Amino acid sequence: MKKVTKKLTGLLLLVCCICLCAGNALAADTVQEVIQYDDGTYAEISLSVEDSITRASTKSASKIFTYKDPSGNVIFSYTLHAKFEYTGSSSKATSCSTAFSISKSGWSRKSESHYYSGNKAYGTAKFANSISSKTANLTITCSKTGVIS
């Protein structure tokens, strides 16, 4: 019975270690930049990075442009998602996509484009209401060592 208990304890510890490592690999880092506009509105730009648990040389990242009114209420958000591969001597983007959501009535997306080239992914979208417009320009870059910015 003692041998079974020791084996189960060892197995449980192994499972816990694997779960902790996988959790750390999927943890997202967020860096914020704030853009202030003359009318009191502002945009928050955040970057989330996920390391792949299946391949050490791949990363996924999302950059989010969140436009808010002076009270901090979200008007719209625009997200650029990208995947990268890196080797230590080079890196390249392998895909990108975008998503958006509008939280305040009267606003709409007027245009949008996205693409990737080399080690960068790009996304641009224009949003407007009857009196103003804002353009979200996002770029995600992967260095040859896998540093995302």
C-alpha positions, -999 to +999 in steps of 0.1 A: +000+000+000+029+024+008+044+018-027+010+027-044+007+059-023+043+069-032+036+063-069+004+082-068+020+111-050+049+111-075+024+111-104+003+139-088+035+160-085+044+153-121+009+164-133+011+195-112+045+204-127+032+199-162+002+221-155+023+249-140+047+248-170+018+249-195+001+277-176+033+297-176+037+291-214+003+305-220+005+335-197+000+368-215+021+399-209+004+432-214+021+465-222+000+496-223+003+528-243-022+557-240-029+582-268-047+614-256-069+633-280-078+670-279-115+663-272-108+644-240-112+609-256-083+586-255-071+552-268-054+525-249-031+501-268-022+468-252-001+439-264-007+403-253+019+376-261+014+338-259+042+313-262+033+281-279+033+250-258+036+228-289+065+245-306+092+265-288+099+286-319+064+300-324+045+328-308+011+343-311+003+379-302-026+403-302-025+441-301-057+459-291-067+495-298-095+505-273-110+539-279-127+555-249-148+586-241-136+610-214-154+591-187-136+558-196-165+542-214-154+520-244-166+534-278-149+507-299-120+483-300-099+469-328-077+439-325-048+426-346-039+389-341-006+375-355+014+344-355+052+342-358+080+317-363+116+325-352+149+306-353+174+328-335+188+341-367+156+351-384+118+355-379+087+357-400+050+364-396+030+334-408-006+348-405-027+377-392-063+385-387-084+412-372-116+417-351-135+447-339-164+455-316-184+488-313-199+496-279-215+530-285-243+535-309-238+559-339-202+546-345-194+523-374-163+508-390-157+526-423-127+507-436-102+480-426-071+463-440-045+439-426-015+420-439+018+406-429+052+409-444+086+397-432+086+397-394+057+422-390+019+422-391-001+453-398-037+463-393-055+496-399-092+505-394-112+537-396-142+542-373-166+572-374-198+587-362-216+617-376-192+642-361-158+626-358-136+597-369-106+578-355-081+556-372-065+526-354-030+517-368-015+486-353+018+468-359+032+437-343+069+428-348+088+396-338+126+397-334+148+369-346+149+357-309+111+358-305+107+391-287+073+406-296+067+443-298 
